[in-house]
Amino acid sequence: MSDEKKAFYEYHSCLMEPWDGPASIAFTDGKKIGAVLDRNGLRPSRYYVTKDDLVIMASEVGVLDVPSDRVLLKGRLQPGRMFLVDTEEGRIVADEEIKQKIASEHPYRDWLNANLIKLADVPEPGFSTEPATPPWCSASCFRLHVEDLRILMLPMPAKAPRRSGLWARTRRWRSFRTSPSLCSIILSSFSRK
């Protein structure tokens, strides 16, 4: 495999997970028509090319009855390969030619060298056993109060209750604070329905 093609695959592996199908996908732009098969080859895609320049592709052989004396070429789309018919040029474009053309369109190796960060090059983070801020400081951003954390949030991971009795309460808790708590917001939204 050429370095251009390796760089193309390496670059795109950062953008998309491997596609394992099973699928055979047909595509066209009106001038070119083709198909691509997943890299495991679990979906069959068979084709016939006749002597009168007719191309037939289907998932099984025998979709159309074609006399054997008309068949110029028959084959099967291979795993991870592309099949492309260029109707303007009147030819079937080889998989290697398609991929080499696409791989050489952009400087993928240069982009990788300039931008790819390898995990081994990432510095070790400095860990601290102390929390950066007390939990009630960041919780106040979400309108949580110390009572909300103590009564609602902290027991949840320890006891893993199926449901909290607070969600079904129909009356509000007595409160000495001036701003509404999470409990009162939730209870008021449920009591309106």
Secondary structure, 3 states (H helix, E strand, C coil): CCHHHHHHHHHHHCCCCCCCCCCEEEEECCCEEEEEECCCCCCCCEEEEECCCCEEEECCCCCCCCCCCCEEEEEECCCCCEEEEECCCCEEECHHHHHHHHHCCCCHHHHHHHHCCCHHHCCCCCCCCCCCCCHHHHHHHHCCCHHHHHHHHCHHHHHCCCCCHHHHCCCCCCCCCCCCCHHHHHHHHHHCC
